[in-house]
Amino acid sequence: MKVLVTGGAGFIGSNFVSQFVSGKYPEIDRVIVLDKLTYAGKLENLSDALKDPRVSFVQGDICDFSLVTKIVTEVNAIVNFAAESHVDRSIESASEFIRTNVLGTQTLLESARIHKIEKFLQVSTDEVYGSISSGSWKEDSPLLPNSPYSASKAGADLLVRSYHVTHNLKTIITRCSNNYGPRQYPEKLIPLFVTQLLKGEKVPVYGTGSNIRDWLHVEDHCLGIYIALTKGASGEIYNIGGGVELTNLELTKSILTLMSLPLERIEYVGDRLGHDFRYSVDWSKIQKLGYSPEKDFTQELNQTVRWFTENSLFKKK
């Protein structure tokens, strides 16, 4: 299988490529990475992977139809990681989220339709479901997004569905919970808090810190994507969860403990606009395909905090 990996220089996409290079995805023969290299996409994330002759890189925009169409002729599958993904940024300005997440996905879908791509996998998010006070979302739960970011991802998911139904394009959608791990861009909660603490600053916790998230190691997420790509059925949706639910305050306290810092380093701030209280996905469907999280959260959180602490880019100066 020859795969176009869009957004492959970002946090999750580059991990997927690295796992391929390490030999964990035997059904993939070649990878072409397409990435615009915006603020969150860095070529350094692919520095080792690009030494492998089976991996090539193209800098470009998924909204560029002529470029995308040219690349698509060289592959038979697409995995779309490319997205604007930070909720706070989408609240400040939603236009780039609509452009990349909706128009960009449609551009990829149209190219895939024209060239009869065998598999199109859309990497989505649990946030498209909205908030759930108890229980967990199943794949057929209604889409009730509450932020411009999640709305743009929901729109993309619906486009993917429409191309499957209307054009018989072989599509799969995966929806993951909150990712974490080394090299994540430091605007997300864990790397943001670690880097703030390294600089001697307090960490901002929204509201009372009672909002709940399910945490998924990036390598487990990528494993789930590979399983869905190779074993999933066309037209299906698969939730990918980590099975570790924590309040934001519980997670913050764990980070402080790992860094041997006092609770006084927490600063409670006004709540985010439209802040979803709880996310939780039922991932029993993909479990039937052989998926199960392999990473131990406590161990991997420790490793993630250590990585950001030891990386010279983030050390306190």
Contacts in CASP RR format, 6 or more apart in sequence:
PFRMAT RR
TARGET T0000
AUTHOR 0000-0000-0000
METHOD contacts of the structure
MODEL  1
MKVLVTGGAGFIGSNFVSQFVSGKYPEIDRVIVLDKLTYAGKLENLSDAL
KDPRVSFVQGDICDFSLVTKIVTEVNAIVNFAAESHVDRSIESASEFIRT
NVLGTQTLLESARIHKIEKFLQVSTDEVYGSISSGSWKEDSPLLPNSPYS
ASKAGADLLVRSYHVTHNLKTIITRCSNNYGPRQYPEKLIPLFVTQLLKG
EKVPVYGTGSNIRDWLHVEDHCLGIYIALTKGASGEIYNIGGGVELTNLE
LTKSILTLMSLPLERIEYVGDRLGHDFRYSVDWSKIQKLGYSPEKDFTQE
LNQTVRWFTENSLFKKK
1 27 0 8 1.000
1 28 0 8 1.000
1 29 0 8 1.000
1 76 0 8 1.000
1 77 0 8 1.000
1 119 0 8 1.000
1 230 0 8 1.000
2 28 0 8 1.000
2 29 0 8 1.000
2 30 0 8 1.000
2 31 0 8 1.000
2 32 0 8 1.000
2 74 0 8 1.000
2 75 0 8 1.000
2 76 0 8 1.000
2 77 0 8 1.000
3 28 0 8 1.000
3 30 0 8 1.000
3 31 0 8 1.000
3 32 0 8 1.000
3 75 0 8 1.000
3 76 0 8 1.000
3 77 0 8 1.000
3 78 0 8 1.000
3 79 0 8 1.000
3 229 0 8 1.000
4 31 0 8 1.000
4 32 0 8 1.000
4 34 0 8 1.000
4 71 0 8 1.000
4 72 0 8 1.000
4 74 0 8 1.000
4 75 0 8 1.000
4 77 0 8 1.000
4 78 0 8 1.000
4 79 0 8 1.000
5 13 0 8 1.000
5 16 0 8 1.000
5 17 0 8 1.000
5 31 0 8 1.000
5 32 0 8 1.000
5 33 0 8 1.000
5 34 0 8 1.000
5 79 0 8 1.000
5 81 0 8 1.000
6 33 0 8 1.000
6 34 0 8 1.000
6 35 0 8 1.000
6 62 0 8 1.000
6 78 0 8 1.000
6 79 0 8 1.000
6 80 0 8 1.000
6 81 0 8 1.000
6 82 0 8 1.000
6 108 0 8 1.000
7 13 0 8 1.000
7 33 0 8 1.000
7 34 0 8 1.000
7 35 0 8 1.000
7 36 0 8 1.000
7 41 0 8 1.000
7 62 0 8 1.000
7 80 0 8 1.000
7 81 0 8 1.000
7 82 0 8 1.000
7 83 0 8 1.000
8 14 0 8 1.000
8 16 0 8 1.000
8 17 0 8 1.000
8 33 0 8 1.000
8 34 0 8 1.000
8 35 0 8 1.000
8 41 0 8 1.000
8 45 0 8 1.000
8 46 0 8 1.000
8 81 0 8 1.000
8 82 0 8 1.000
9 33 0 8 1.000
9 35 0 8 1.000
9 37 0 8 1.000
9 41 0 8 1.000
9 42 0 8 1.000
9 43 0 8 1.000
9 45 0 8 1.000
9 46 0 8 1.000
9 57 0 8 1.000
10 35 0 8 1.000
10 40 0 8 1.000
10 41 0 8 1.000
10 42 0 8 1.000
10 45 0 8 1.000
10 81 0 8 1.000
10 185 0 8 1.000
11 40 0 8 1.000
11 45 0 8 1.000
11 179 0 8 1.000
11 183 0 8 1.000
11 184 0 8 1.000
11 185 0 8 1.000
11 218 0 8 1.000
12 81 0 8 1.000
12 123 0 8 1.000
12 179 0 8 1.000
12 218 0 8 1.000
12 221 0 8 1.000
12 222 0 8 1.000
13 81 0 8 1.000
13 222 0 8 1.000
14 41 0 8 1.000
14 45 0 8 1.000
14 46 0 8 1.000
14 49 0 8 1.000
14 183 0 8 1.000
15 183 0 8 1.000
15 218 0 8 1.000
15 219 0 8 1.000
15 221 0 8 1.000
15 222 0 8 1.000
16 79 0 8 1.000
16 81 0 8 1.000
16 222 0 8 1.000
16 225 0 8 1.000
16 226 0 8 1.000
17 31 0 8 1.000
17 33 0 8 1.000
17 46 0 8 1.000
17 49 0 8 1.000
17 55 0 8 1.000
18 46 0 8 1.000
18 48 0 8 1.000
18 49 0 8 1.000
19 25 0 8 1.000
19 219 0 8 1.000
19 222 0 8 1.000
19 223 0 8 1.000
19 226 0 8 1.000
20 28 0 8 1.000
20 31 0 8 1.000
20 49 0 8 1.000
20 54 0 8 1.000
20 55 0 8 1.000
21 48 0 8 1.000
21 49 0 8 1.000
21 52 0 8 1.000
21 54 0 8 1.000
21 55 0 8 1.000
24 223 0 8 1.000
24 226 0 8 1.000
25 226 0 8 1.000
27 230 0 8 1.000
28 226 0 8 1.000
29 54 0 8 1.000
30 54 0 8 1.000
30 55 0 8 1.000
30 56 0 8 1.000
30 75 0 8 1.000
31 54 0 8 1.000
31 55 0 8 1.000
31 56 0 8 1.000
32 55 0 8 1.000
32 56 0 8 1.000
32 57 0 8 1.000
32 58 0 8 1.000
32 71 0 8 1.000
32 74 0 8 1.000
32 75 0 8 1.000
33 46 0 8 1.000
33 55 0 8 1.000
33 56 0 8 1.000
33 57 0 8 1.000
33 58 0 8 1.000
34 58 0 8 1.000
34 59 0 8 1.000
34 60 0 8 1.000
34 62 0 8 1.000
34 67 0 8 1.000
34 68 0 8 1.000
34 71 0 8 1.000
34 82 0 8 1.000
35 41 0 8 1.000
35 57 0 8 1.000
35 58 0 8 1.000
35 59 0 8 1.000
35 60 0 8 1.000
35 82 0 8 1.000
36 59 0 8 1.000
36 60 0 8 1.000
36 61 0 8 1.000
36 62 0 8 1.000
36 82 0 8 1.000
37 43 0 8 1.000
37 59 0 8 1.000
37 60 0 8 1.000
39 185 0 8 1.000
40 85 0 8 1.000
40 185 0 8 1.000
40 187 0 8 1.000
41 185 0 8 1.000
43 50 0 8 1.000
43 57 0 8 1.000
45 183 0 8 1.000
46 55 0 8 1.000
46 57 0 8 1.000
49 55 0 8 1.000
50 56 0 8 1.000
50 57 0 8 1.000
58 67 0 8 1.000
58 71 0 8 1.000
60 67 0 8 1.000
61 67 0 8 1.000
62 68 0 8 1.000
62 80 0 8 1.000
62 82 0 8 1.000
62 100 0 8 1.000
62 104 0 8 1.000
62 105 0 8 1.000
62 107 0 8 1.000
62 108 0 8 1.000
63 99 0 8 1.000
63 100 0 8 1.000
63 103 0 8 1.000
63 104 0 8 1.000
63 107 0 8 1.000
64 107 0 8 1.000
65 107 0 8 1.000
65 110 0 8 1.000
65 111 0 8 1.000
68 107 0 8 1.000
68 108 0 8 1.000
68 111 0 8 1.000
69 111 0 8 1.000
69 114 0 8 1.000
69 115 0 8 1.000
72 78 0 8 1.000
72 111 0 8 1.000
72 112 0 8 1.000
72 114 0 8 1.000
72 115 0 8 1.000
72 117 0 8 1.000
73 115 0 8 1.000
75 117 0 8 1.000
76 117 0 8 1.000
76 118 0 8 1.000
76 119 0 8 1.000
77 117 0 8 1.000
77 118 0 8 1.000
77 119 0 8 1.000
77 120 0 8 1.000
77 121 0 8 1.000
77 229 0 8 1.000
78 108 0 8 1.000
78 112 0 8 1.000
78 117 0 8 1.000
78 119 0 8 1.000
78 120 0 8 1.000
78 121 0 8 1.000
79 121 0 8 1.000
79 123 0 8 1.000
79 225 0 8 1.000
79 229 0 8 1.000
80 105 0 8 1.000
80 108 0 8 1.000
80 120 0 8 1.000
80 121 0 8 1.000
80 122 0 8 1.000
80 123 0 8 1.000
81 123 0 8 1.000
82 100 0 8 1.000
82 104 0 8 1.000
83 100 0 8 1.000
83 101 0 8 1.000
83 123 0 8 1.000
83 153 0 8 1.000
83 156 0 8 1.000
84 90 0 8 1.000
84 96 0 8 1.000
84 97 0 8 1.000
84 100 0 8 1.000
84 101 0 8 1.000
84 149 0 8 1.000
84 152 0 8 1.000
85 125 0 8 1.000
85 149 0 8 1.000
86 149 0 8 1.000
86 187 0 8 1.000
86 188 0 8 1.000
87 127 0 8 1.000
87 147 0 8 1.000
87 149 0 8 1.000
87 150 0 8 1.000
87 272 0 8 1.000
88 187 0 8 1.000
88 272 0 8 1.000
89 97 0 8 1.000
89 149 0 8 1.000
89 187 0 8 1.000
90 97 0 8 1.000
90 147 0 8 1.000
90 148 0 8 1.000
90 149 0 8 1.000
90 152 0 8 1.000
91 147 0 8 1.000
91 148 0 8 1.000
91 272 0 8 1.000
91 273 0 8 1.000
94 148 0 8 1.000
94 149 0 8 1.000
94 152 0 8 1.000
97 148 0 8 1.000
97 149 0 8 1.000
97 152 0 8 1.000
98 148 0 8 1.000
98 152 0 8 1.000
100 152 0 8 1.000
101 149 0 8 1.000
101 152 0 8 1.000
101 153 0 8 1.000
101 155 0 8 1.000
101 156 0 8 1.000
102 152 0 8 1.000
102 155 0 8 1.000
102 156 0 8 1.000
102 159 0 8 1.000
105 122 0 8 1.000
105 156 0 8 1.000
105 159 0 8 1.000
105 160 0 8 1.000
106 156 0 8 1.000
106 159 0 8 1.000
108 120 0 8 1.000
109 120 0 8 1.000
109 159 0 8 1.000
109 160 0 8 1.000
109 163 0 8 1.000
109 169 0 8 1.000
111 117 0 8 1.000
112 120 0 8 1.000
112 163 0 8 1.000
112 169 0 8 1.000
113 163 0 8 1.000
113 167 0 8 1.000
113 169 0 8 1.000
117 169 0 8 1.000
117 170 0 8 1.000
118 170 0 8 1.000
119 170 0 8 1.000
119 171 0 8 1.000
119 172 0 8 1.000
119 229 0 8 1.000
119 234 0 8 1.000
120 160 0 8 1.000
120 163 0 8 1.000
120 169 0 8 1.000
120 170 0 8 1.000
120 171 0 8 1.000
120 172 0 8 1.000
121 171 0 8 1.000
121 172 0 8 1.000
121 173 0 8 1.000
121 174 0 8 1.000
121 225 0 8 1.000
121 228 0 8 1.000
121 229 0 8 1.000
122 156 0 8 1.000
122 157 0 8 1.000
122 160 0 8 1.000
122 171 0 8 1.000
122 172 0 8 1.000
122 173 0 8 1.000
122 174 0 8 1.000
123 174 0 8 1.000
123 176 0 8 1.000
123 225 0 8 1.000
124 153 0 8 1.000
124 156 0 8 1.000
124 157 0 8 1.000
124 173 0 8 1.000
124 174 0 8 1.000
124 175 0 8 1.000
124 176 0 8 1.000
125 150 0 8 1.000
125 153 0 8 1.000
125 175 0 8 1.000
125 176 0 8 1.000
126 137 0 8 1.000
126 175 0 8 1.000
126 176 0 8 1.000
126 177 0 8 1.000
126 214 0 8 1.000
126 239 0 8 1.000
126 241 0 8 1.000
126 279 0 8 1.000
126 280 0 8 1.000
126 281 0 8 1.000
127 145 0 8 1.000
127 146 0 8 1.000
127 147 0 8 1.000
127 149 0 8 1.000
127 150 0 8 1.000
127 153 0 8 1.000
127 276 0 8 1.000
127 279 0 8 1.000
128 143 0 8 1.000
128 145 0 8 1.000
128 150 0 8 1.000
128 153 0 8 1.000
128 154 0 8 1.000
128 157 0 8 1.000
128 175 0 8 1.000
129 137 0 8 1.000
129 141 0 8 1.000
129 142 0 8 1.000
129 143 0 8 1.000
129 144 0 8 1.000
129 145 0 8 1.000
129 175 0 8 1.000
129 279 0 8 1.000
129 281 0 8 1.000
130 143 0 8 1.000
130 144 0 8 1.000
130 145 0 8 1.000
130 146 0 8 1.000
130 150 0 8 1.000
130 276 0 8 1.000
130 279 0 8 1.000
131 146 0 8 1.000
131 276 0 8 1.000
131 277 0 8 1.000
131 278 0 8 1.000
131 279 0 8 1.000
132 278 0 8 1.000
132 279 0 8 1.000
132 280 0 8 1.000
133 277 0 8 1.000
133 278 0 8 1.000
135 280 0 8 1.000
135 282 0 8 1.000
136 280 0 8 1.000
136 281 0 8 1.000
136 282 0 8 1.000
137 239 0 8 1.000
137 280 0 8 1.000
137 281 0 8 1.000
137 282 0 8 1.000
138 239 0 8 1.000
138 282 0 8 1.000
138 285 0 8 1.000
139 175 0 8 1.000
139 236 0 8 1.000
139 237 0 8 1.000
139 238 0 8 1.000
139 239 0 8 1.000
139 285 0 8 1.000
140 237 0 8 1.000
143 154 0 8 1.000
143 157 0 8 1.000
143 158 0 8 1.000
145 151 0 8 1.000
145 153 0 8 1.000
145 154 0 8 1.000
146 274 0 8 1.000
146 276 0 8 1.000
147 274 0 8 1.000
147 276 0 8 1.000
157 173 0 8 1.000
157 175 0 8 1.000
157 237 0 8 1.000
160 171 0 8 1.000
160 173 0 8 1.000
161 171 0 8 1.000
161 173 0 8 1.000
161 235 0 8 1.000
163 169 0 8 1.000
163 171 0 8 1.000
164 170 0 8 1.000
164 171 0 8 1.000
164 234 0 8 1.000
164 235 0 8 1.000
170 234 0 8 1.000
170 235 0 8 1.000
171 234 0 8 1.000
171 235 0 8 1.000
172 228 0 8 1.000
172 229 0 8 1.000
172 232 0 8 1.000
172 233 0 8 1.000
172 234 0 8 1.000
172 235 0 8 1.000
172 236 0 8 1.000
172 237 0 8 1.000
172 238 0 8 1.000
173 235 0 8 1.000
173 236 0 8 1.000
173 237 0 8 1.000
173 238 0 8 1.000
174 224 0 8 1.000
174 225 0 8 1.000
174 228 0 8 1.000
174 237 0 8 1.000
174 238 0 8 1.000
174 239 0 8 1.000
174 240 0 8 1.000
174 286 0 8 1.000
175 237 0 8 1.000
175 238 0 8 1.000
175 239 0 8 1.000
175 240 0 8 1.000
175 281 0 8 1.000
176 216 0 8 1.000
176 221 0 8 1.000
176 239 0 8 1.000
176 240 0 8 1.000
176 241 0 8 1.000
176 281 0 8 1.000
177 213 0 8 1.000
177 214 0 8 1.000
177 215 0 8 1.000
177 216 0 8 1.000
177 240 0 8 1.000
177 241 0 8 1.000
177 242 0 8 1.000
177 243 0 8 1.000
177 279 0 8 1.000
177 280 0 8 1.000
177 281 0 8 1.000
178 189 0 8 1.000
178 213 0 8 1.000
178 214 0 8 1.000
178 215 0 8 1.000
178 216 0 8 1.000
178 279 0 8 1.000
179 188 0 8 1.000
179 216 0 8 1.000
179 217 0 8 1.000
179 218 0 8 1.000
179 221 0 8 1.000
180 188 0 8 1.000
180 190 0 8 1.000
180 215 0 8 1.000
180 216 0 8 1.000
180 217 0 8 1.000
180 218 0 8 1.000
180 300 0 8 1.000
180 301 0 8 1.000
180 304 0 8 1.000
181 190 0 8 1.000
181 217 0 8 1.000
181 218 0 8 1.000
181 300 0 8 1.000
181 303 0 8 1.000
181 304 0 8 1.000
181 307 0 8 1.000
182 303 0 8 1.000
182 304 0 8 1.000
182 307 0 8 1.000
182 308 0 8 1.000
183 307 0 8 1.000
184 190 0 8 1.000
184 191 0 8 1.000
184 218 0 8 1.000
184 304 0 8 1.000
185 191 0 8 1.000
186 192 0 8 1.000
186 194 0 8 1.000
186 195 0 8 1.000
186 308 0 8 1.000
186 314 0 8 1.000
189 248 0 8 1.000
189 251 0 8 1.000
190 251 0 8 1.000
190 255 0 8 1.000
190 301 0 8 1.000
190 304 0 8 1.000
190 305 0 8 1.000
191 304 0 8 1.000
191 308 0 8 1.000
192 203 0 8 1.000
193 203 0 8 1.000
193 252 0 8 1.000
193 255 0 8 1.000
194 255 0 8 1.000
194 259 0 8 1.000
194 304 0 8 1.000
194 305 0 8 1.000
194 308 0 8 1.000
194 309 0 8 1.000
194 314 0 8 1.000
195 308 0 8 1.000
195 314 0 8 1.000
196 202 0 8 1.000
196 203 0 8 1.000
196 204 0 8 1.000
197 203 0 8 1.000
197 255 0 8 1.000
197 256 0 8 1.000
197 259 0 8 1.000
197 261 0 8 1.000
197 265 0 8 1.000
198 308 0 8 1.000
198 309 0 8 1.000
198 314 0 8 1.000
198 315 0 8 1.000
198 316 0 8 1.000
199 316 0 8 1.000
200 265 0 8 1.000
200 316 0 8 1.000
202 265 0 8 1.000
202 266 0 8 1.000
202 267 0 8 1.000
203 252 0 8 1.000
203 255 0 8 1.000
203 265 0 8 1.000
203 266 0 8 1.000
203 267 0 8 1.000
204 267 0 8 1.000
204 268 0 8 1.000
204 269 0 8 1.000
205 248 0 8 1.000
205 249 0 8 1.000
205 252 0 8 1.000
205 266 0 8 1.000
205 267 0 8 1.000
205 268 0 8 1.000
205 269 0 8 1.000
206 248 0 8 1.000
206 269 0 8 1.000
206 270 0 8 1.000
206 271 0 8 1.000
206 272 0 8 1.000
206 275 0 8 1.000
207 268 0 8 1.000
207 269 0 8 1.000
207 270 0 8 1.000
207 271 0 8 1.000
208 249 0 8 1.000
208 268 0 8 1.000
209 247 0 8 1.000
209 248 0 8 1.000
209 249 0 8 1.000
209 252 0 8 1.000
209 268 0 8 1.000
210 247 0 8 1.000
210 248 0 8 1.000
210 249 0 8 1.000
210 277 0 8 1.000
211 247 0 8 1.000
211 248 0 8 1.000
211 275 0 8 1.000
211 276 0 8 1.000
211 277 0 8 1.000
211 278 0 8 1.000
212 245 0 8 1.000
212 246 0 8 1.000
212 247 0 8 1.000
212 248 0 8 1.000
212 277 0 8 1.000
212 278 0 8 1.000
212 279 0 8 1.000
212 280 0 8 1.000
213 245 0 8 1.000
213 246 0 8 1.000
213 248 0 8 1.000
213 251 0 8 1.000
213 278 0 8 1.000
213 279 0 8 1.000
214 241 0 8 1.000
214 242 0 8 1.000
214 243 0 8 1.000
214 244 0 8 1.000
214 245 0 8 1.000
214 279 0 8 1.000
214 280 0 8 1.000
214 281 0 8 1.000
215 242 0 8 1.000
215 243 0 8 1.000
215 244 0 8 1.000
215 245 0 8 1.000
215 246 0 8 1.000
215 251 0 8 1.000
215 297 0 8 1.000
216 240 0 8 1.000
216 241 0 8 1.000
216 242 0 8 1.000
216 243 0 8 1.000
216 244 0 8 1.000
216 293 0 8 1.000
217 242 0 8 1.000
217 293 0 8 1.000
217 295 0 8 1.000
217 297 0 8 1.000
217 300 0 8 1.000
219 294 0 8 1.000
219 295 0 8 1.000
220 240 0 8 1.000
220 241 0 8 1.000
220 242 0 8 1.000
220 293 0 8 1.000
220 294 0 8 1.000
220 295 0 8 1.000
221 240 0 8 1.000
221 241 0 8 1.000
223 291 0 8 1.000
223 294 0 8 1.000
224 238 0 8 1.000
224 240 0 8 1.000
224 286 0 8 1.000
224 291 0 8 1.000
225 240 0 8 1.000
227 286 0 8 1.000
227 289 0 8 1.000
227 290 0 8 1.000
227 291 0 8 1.000
228 238 0 8 1.000
228 240 0 8 1.000
228 286 0 8 1.000
228 289 0 8 1.000
228 291 0 8 1.000
231 289 0 8 1.000
231 290 0 8 1.000
232 238 0 8 1.000
232 289 0 8 1.000
238 283 0 8 1.000
238 285 0 8 1.000
238 286 0 8 1.000
238 289 0 8 1.000
239 281 0 8 1.000
239 282 0 8 1.000
239 283 0 8 1.000
239 285 0 8 1.000
239 286 0 8 1.000
240 281 0 8 1.000
240 283 0 8 1.000
240 286 0 8 1.000
240 291 0 8 1.000
241 281 0 8 1.000
241 283 0 8 1.000
241 293 0 8 1.000
242 283 0 8 1.000
242 293 0 8 1.000
243 283 0 8 1.000
243 293 0 8 1.000
244 297 0 8 1.000
245 280 0 8 1.000
246 254 0 8 1.000
249 266 0 8 1.000
252 266 0 8 1.000
253 263 0 8 1.000
254 301 0 8 1.000
255 301 0 8 1.000
255 305 0 8 1.000
256 262 0 8 1.000
256 263 0 8 1.000
256 265 0 8 1.000
256 266 0 8 1.000
258 301 0 8 1.000
258 302 0 8 1.000
258 305 0 8 1.000
259 305 0 8 1.000
259 309 0 8 1.000
283 291 0 8 1.000
308 314 0 8 1.000
309 315 0 8 1.000
END
